[in-house]
Amino acid sequence: MKKRISTVFLMMFVLLLWTPVVWADSAGLAANVEEVYQSETSALDDAGDAEEMISEVKDAAETAVEAVEEAIPPAPADPIDIAEDLVKEGGIENTKKALDLALEAVKKEPNSYRANWMAARTCREYANEIKRSERQGWEDVCKEYGKKGMNYAEKATQLNPDGVEGYYWYGTSVGIYSDGTGILTALREGLKDKTQSNFETAYKIDKTYQKGGPIIALGRFWYVLPWPLNDKTKSMEYFREFQKTEFYRHPKTPEFNVYFAELLMDSRGTRDEAKALLQDVPNFSADAYWNKRAKDLLSGL
């Protein structure tokens, strides 16, 4: 009995000794937790201040850049770029402005490949717009600017024999020139072989240029030549090739349907296809000129 009581007292004594230690450790732990919390809070506050400072510096830098950009005058627009945009817009007024810009550019830089082929292009496009308008005296305009276009394009091919533009715009300039003078006159002046050579070279370099322009041009070339120079088989081959391209039924290539329909109308066996091509023009193109051409041909079927 005494031994049991002694054991109990001993255990109570040990418990009394251990309890302050536990409380001391708990207090220390709590103090440590509080210290860590305060440290983290301070760090977060510092980080927030730093982030705010970075944001302010960034805003100041952006403001400085904007001020510098406003102080520096913008570079003058490239007149050839402006001319290209005007040609894309179309119309007599726009193409005349483009023509003036291109002629001024080639005057300043007579040995510029780009200026020369752009001068050729704008000569042709301006004359073509006049022809489309059926303005009185359009034939003289086509004759004058077709000839100028040929000269600029030929210079361009000499400056850069590897560029597609000079060859293509040479051939189209002959085309508009022939519209003004008549194809027989163009043939008497020996333009058949040069036109063929330029279109074929453009085709070899890049037949996708101007949305497959060299393909359509060669198809049309072999069709419009008078007998016995024309070759409707070759014309058919080029037109069929164009039909397989991504540019077939493009809003900017309605002339293809009209040209191909004219070829197909020569044979009774292909008149239905010609009719379908002509009826399709207003379905994909809003070009008034080519819609009228298609309608006129349909009335004759």
C-alpha positions in Angstrom: 0.0 0.0 0.0 2.7 2.5 1.0 4.7 1.5 -2.1 1.6 2.3 -4.3 1.1 5.7 -2.7 4.8 6.5 -3.1 4.5 5.7 -6.8 1.5 8.0 -7.2 3.3 10.9 -5.5 6.3 10.3 -7.6 4.3 10.5 -10.8 2.6 13.7 -9.6 5.9 15.2 -8.9 7.3 14.4 -12.4 4.1 15.8 -13.9 4.5 19.1 -12.0 8.1 19.4 -13.2 7.2 18.7 -16.9 4.2 21.0 -17.2 6.1 24.3 -17.1 8.4 23.0 -19.8 5.5 22.3 -22.1 4.0 25.7 -21.4 7.4 27.3 -22.1 7.8 25.5 -25.4 4.2 26.4 -26.4 4.8 30.0 -25.7 8.1 29.9 -27.6 6.4 28.2 -30.6 3.7 30.8 -30.6 6.3 33.5 -30.5 8.1 32.0 -33.4 4.9 31.7 -35.4 4.1 35.4 -34.7 7.6 36.4 -35.8 7.4 34.4 -39.0 3.9 35.9 -39.7 5.2 39.4 -39.2 8.3 38.7 -41.4 6.1 37.4 -44.3 3.7 40.3 -44.0 6.6 42.7 -44.2 8.0 40.9 -47.2 4.6 41.0 -49.0 4.3 44.7 -48.2 7.8 45.2 -49.7 6.9 43.2 -52.8 3.8 45.2 -53.3 5.7 48.4 -53.1 8.3 47.1 -55.6 5.6 46.0 -58.0 4.0 49.4 -57.8 7.3 51.0 -58.5 7.9 48.8 -61.5 4.5 49.7 -62.8 5.2 53.4 -62.4 8.5 53.0 -64.2 6.9 51.1 -67.0 4.2 53.7 -67.4 6.9 56.5 -67.5 8.9 54.6 -70.1 5.8 54.1 -72.3 5.0 57.8 -72.0 8.6 58.7 -73.0 8.5 56.4 -76.0 5.2 58.0 -77.2 6.7 61.5 -76.8 9.7 60.5 -78.9 7.5 59.0 -81.6 5.4 62.1 -81.7 8.5 64.3 -82.0 9.9 62.3 -84.9 8.1 63.1 -88.2 6.8 60.0 -90.0 8.7 58.8 -93.1 7.1 59.9 -96.3 5.0 57.3 -98.0 6.5 55.5 -100.9 4.8 56.8 -104.1 4.9 53.4 -105.8 3.1 51.9 -102.8 0.4 54.6 -103.1 0.2 54.0 -106.9 -0.4 50.3 -106.3 -3.2 51.0 -103.8 -4.8 53.4 -106.3 -4.7 50.8 -109.1 -6.3 48.3 -106.8 -9.2 50.7 -106.1 -9.7 51.1 -109.9 -11.5 53.7 -111.9 -10.2 56.4 -114.2 -9.4 59.0 -111.6 -7.5 56.6 -109.3 -5.5 55.0 -112.2 -4.6 58.5 -113.5 -3.3 59.5 -110.1 -1.3 56.2 -110.0 0.0 56.9 -113.4 1.2 60.4 -112.5 3.0 59.0 -109.3 4.7 56.2 -111.3 5.9 58.5 -114.0 7.3 60.9 -111.5 9.0 58.0 -109.7 10.6 56.7 -112.9 11.7 60.2 -113.8 13.6 60.5 -110.5 15.0 57.0 -110.6 15.2 56.0 -114.3 17.2 52.9 -113.5 14.8 51.6 -110.9 13.3 48.2 -111.9 10.2 48.7 -109.7 9.6 52.2 -111.0 9.8 51.1 -114.6 7.5 48.2 -114.4 5.0 50.2 -112.3 5.1 52.9 -114.9 4.3 50.2 -117.5 1.5 48.8 -115.4 -0.1 52.2 -114.8 0.1 53.1 -118.4 -1.7 50.0 -119.3 -4.3 50.2 -116.5 -5.1 53.8 -117.2 -5.7 53.1 -120.9 -7.7 50.0 -120.0 -10.0 52.1 -117.7 -10.5 54.6 -120.6 -11.4 51.8 -122.9 -13.8 50.2 -120.5 -15.6 53.6 -120.1 -16.0 53.7 -123.9 -15.0 57.4 -123.7 -14.7 59.1 -127.1 -11.2 58.8 -128.4 -10.3 55.8 -126.2 -8.5 54.2 -129.1 -6.0 57.0 -129.2 -5.4 56.7 -125.5 -4.8 53.0 -125.8 -2.4 53.5 -128.6 -0.4 56.3 -126.8 -0.2 54.6 -123.4 0.1 51.1 -124.7 3.3 52.2 -126.5 4.6 54.0 -123.5 3.9 50.9 -121.4 5.9 48.7 -123.7 8.9 51.1 -123.5 8.9 51.1 -119.7 8.3 47.3 -119.5 11.1 46.6 -121.9 13.5 48.8 -119.8 12.3 46.8 -116.7 13.2 43.5 -118.3 16.7 44.8 -119.1 17.2 46.0 -115.5 16.0 42.7 -114.0 15.8 39.7 -116.4 14.6 37.5 -113.6 11.6 39.5 -112.6 8.1 38.5 -113.8 6.7 42.0 -113.8 8.5 43.5 -116.7 7.6 40.6 -119.1 4.0 40.5 -118.0 3.3 44.2 -118.3 5.1 44.3 -121.7 2.6 41.7 -123.1 -0.4 43.4 -121.6 0.8 46.8 -122.9 0.9 45.3 -126.4 -2.6 44.1 -125.8 -3.9 47.5 -125.0 -1.9 49.0 -127.8 -3.5 46.5 -130.2 -7.0 47.5 -128.9 -6.2 51.0 -130.0 -4.5 50.4 -133.3 -6.0 47.0 -134.4 -4.2 43.7 -134.1 -3.2 43.7 -137.8 -1.2 46.9 -137.2 0.5 45.3 -134.2 1.4 42.3 -136.3 2.8 44.5 -139.1 5.0 46.1 -136.5 6.4 42.7 -135.5 4.9 42.6 -132.1 3.6 39.0 -132.3 6.8 37.2 -131.4 7.9 39.7 -128.8 4.5 39.4 -127.1 4.6 35.7 -127.2 8.1 35.6 -125.8 7.3 38.0 -122.9 4.2 36.2 -121.9 5.9 32.8 -122.0 8.8 34.1 -120.0 6.4 35.5 -117.4 4.6 32.1 -117.3 7.9 30.3 -116.7 9.0 32.7 -113.9 5.7 32.9 -112.0 2.5 31.9 -113.7 0.5 32.7 -110.6 1.4 36.4 -110.8 -1.6 38.7 -110.9 -3.9 35.8 -110.0 -2.8 33.6 -112.8 -2.4 36.5 -115.3 0.2 34.8 -117.5 -2.0 31.7 -117.9 -5.0 33.8 -119.0 -2.9 36.0 -121.2 -1.4 33.1 -123.2 -4.8 31.5 -123.6 -6.2 34.8 -124.9 -3.1 35.4 -127.0 -3.4 32.2 -129.0 -7.1 32.8 -129.5 -7.2 36.4 -130.8 -4.4 36.0 -133.4 -5.9 35.9 -136.9 -5.7 32.7 -138.9 -3.3 31.0 -139.6 -1.3 32.3 -136.6 -3.9 31.5 -134.0 -3.9 28.1 -132.2 -7.2 27.3 -130.5 -5.8 24.0 -129.2 -3.1 25.9 -127.2 -5.7 28.4 -126.1 -7.9 25.6 -124.8 -4.9 24.0 -122.9 -4.1 27.3 -121.1 -7.7 28.0 -120.2 -8.3 24.5 -118.9 -5.1 24.9 -116.8 -6.5 28.1 -115.3 -9.7 26.4 -114.4 -7.7 24.2 -112.0 -6.1 27.1 -110.2 -7.3 28.8 -107.0 -8.0 31.9 -109.1 -10.8 30.4 -111.1 -14.1 32.2 -110.1 -12.2 34.8 -108.2 -14.0 38.2 -108.0 -11.0 39.8 -109.8 -10.8 37.3 -112.7 -14.2 37.5 -114.4 -12.5 38.2 -117.8 -11.5 34.5 -117.9 -15.1 33.3 -118.1 -15.7 35.7 -121.0 -12.6 34.9 -122.8 -13.0 31.1 -122.4 -16.7 31.4 -123.4 -15.7 33.1 -126.6 -13.5 30.2 -127.5 -16.1 27.6 -126.5 -18.8 29.3 -128.6 -16.8 28.5 -131.7 -17.9 24.9 -131.4 -21.5 23.7 -131.1 -20.4 20.9 -128.9 -19.2 23.3 -126.1 -21.8 26.0 -126.3 -23.6 24.8 -123.2 -20.4 25.1 -121.2 -19.9 28.6 -122.7 -23.4 29.5 -121.6 -22.8 28.2 -118.0 -19.5 30.2 -117.8 -21.3 33.4 -118.8 -24.2 32.9 -116.5 -21.8 32.4 -113.7 -20.1 35.8 -113.9 -22.5 37.8 -111.8 -22.4 35.0 -109.2 -18.9 35.7 -108.1 -18.0 39.2 -109.5 -19.6 42.6 -109.2 -17.5 44.0 -112.1 -20.0 45.9 -114.2 -17.9 45.9 -117.4 -17.4 42.1 -117.5 -21.0 41.4 -116.4 -22.1 43.5 -119.4 -19.7 41.6 -121.7 -21.1 38.3 -120.4 -24.7 39.4 -120.8 -24.1 40.6 -124.4 -22.5 37.3 -125.3 -25.4 35.4 -123.7 -27.9 37.2 -125.9 -26.1 35.9 -128.9 -26.4 32.2 -127.9 
